[in-house]
Amino acid sequence: MHRSVRTRFLRLGAALALAAGGTLAAVAPPASASTSATVAVNANQALATLPATGTGVNFAVYDGTIATPAVQSALSTAGLDAVRYPGGGYADGYHWQTNTVDGGGFVAPNTDFDHYMGTVRGAGAQAIITANYGSGTPQEAAAWVQYANVTKGYGVKYWEIGNEMYGNGEYGAKWENDTHSSHSATTYATNLLQYVSAMKAVDPSIKIGAVLTTPASWPDGIVGPGDTQDWNHTVMSIAGSKIDFVIVHTYPGSTSEADLLGKPQALVPSMMSTLHSLINQYAGANAPNVGIAVTESNATSYRDTAPNGLFAPDQYLTLMENGAFNVDWWDIHNGTDCTNLTTVDGATDFNDYGMLSSGASASCEPAQNTPFPAYYGTEMISKLGSPGDTLVSASSSTSLVSAHAVKRANGDVDVMLINKDPNNDASVSLSYNGFTPGSGTPTVYSYLKNSTSITSAATGGAGSQTVPAYSVVVVQLHPGSGGSPASTGELHAVGAGKCLDVNGAVTTPGTQMQIWDCSGSANQIWTHTASNQLTVYSGSSQMCLDAYGNGTTNGTKVDIWSCNGQRNQQWTLNADGSITGVQSGLCLDVSNLGTADGSLVQLWGCNGQSNQRWTLG
């Protein structure tokens, strides 16, 4: 279905935008006997790598809070890795140089590109930018790339061309601004190639995405005037070999809470399979490198209440398990006019699509930035794993319990269990293939129905957990004996036959790493911790391997810094010998393929070369 009810915004005073759509009445399943489930985790069956841009959210230029410390903190706390800008349909009338929107669309103070990037970089996230296709030009977009990546050095990697361009009137419905004389898919794809050419002439390393219709949703399958095929086949046949990713949005409708909670499993695998087939059909030899981004997703009902707290992590993870490298929730704030309020499972649904309350002027909502359940549900993903960890198979014997699992780089396995029964606890028996859990009591993180926080406790066992009604839990498990290799030792640079070394054995923050003949000295002994840090020295002298200045661009120096737990100090040791920065997704790299003592170490795009191969031990 098309979602003009969500993307066309009214203004609430001079504040945030309103999604004007009705909320369906809550229909809960009847009480029944306690749910029993068997969950089988296969740590040997990898589904995908948790991407560095996987868990994202949308920002909009009509939201005057996006540059505030509170929002930056909210991003960091929830582990939100990506932030899309400048805001849905606004993008196709937005001019970045003037921070204005066609037709006098409302733009709040301090929402310009630099303020946005300040929040994104401060939170250690990555930017997803939607360039103006509707009333913009390839030259305007190329100038944005020039400013972002050359002038300012922001290193913005991902760029969409337009928002929901199939909503430009080509198929009858019009909500997207498009000033081109033709609104056909052929016109969009042809112009898209001009954007690709102009933008990559400025920065060849950027990734550019094309807007597709969501498979099996309107207007998929409809052939518009001036085209010989539907939107997706037309766009891909013209531009498929030149793009880096495809873009869809998904807002599943539902007839009940139970119906909504079944949507990830019911819709996502077939939708993603169709997109993979389109890529394979049209992208040619480049198909393995073309990704899928779901740059808007949310529920269309129960948005601010318990069901969406369960739906959010299930939707994110199911999409990533099926190959999405980016999923962006709509949105961080959205607003309400305080009409169409309903009560769902004992809580008020404010008819607000935001992760956080906007603090509506009509005073029906809680204070600004109060998290709604979808925020907490999304935060639970950060308890399950970190970017670079491996999503592995986890199957459940009942649709009332969803299961997701991650094998961490240090050998741990974490399991998320989502109990979709609103009335009864679930008794879950767990089994494992390719992993032997230790005998200790696991740490369990819990987000309970209508709760306003996430709690943790050591409870249950690796083989049995009780999951409360309408809750999300993450069970964190360490391997038993023989379950993981030693995580302390010299970090050997395979290509050079030398070791990662702190020059002069100093403890000065900001000292750039180098390689040197291996000596076994303290300045060459590294520990990969359970929190994915690489530490050197011990006690009060301990330092962490660090991406200097939260850098996420090629050439960022790798240094030592006081350990602070931020994601620029988290590193994933991959099976192929590469070491990737959790925040940047870039590889630990010996500069210029150096093999001599003193060759410097930096971040660089992963390329499989020997100067990016390391062994610990």
Protein Blocks (a to p, Z undefined) as FASTA:
>chain_A
ZZklmmpccdehjlccdddddddddddddddddddddddddfklcfbdcdfklpgcdddf
klmklmgfklmmmmmmnopabdcdeeijllmmccfklopaehhiacdehiafklmmmmmm
mnopacdddddfklmcfklmmmmmmmmmmmnonopabdcedjalmlnopnopacbdcfbf
bfcfklmmmmmmmmmmmmmmmmmmbccddddddehiacehiacehiabdfklmmmmmmmm
mmmbdcdddddddfbfklmmmmmmmmmmmmmmmmmmmmmmmnmmmlmmpccddfbgcdfe
hklgmklmmmmmmmmmmmmmnopabdcdddfbnbjehiaiaceehiacehiabfbdehia
klmaccehiacfklmmmmmmmmmpcehiacdddddfbfkbccdddddfkopacdddddfb
fkbccddddddehiacdfbdcddddddehiabdcdddehjfkbccddehiadddddddde
hkaccfbdcdddfknopacddehiiabehiacdddddehiaklcccddfkopacehehjl
lccdddehhiabehiacdddddehiaklcccddfkopacdfklopacddehhiabehiac
dddddehiaklccceZZ
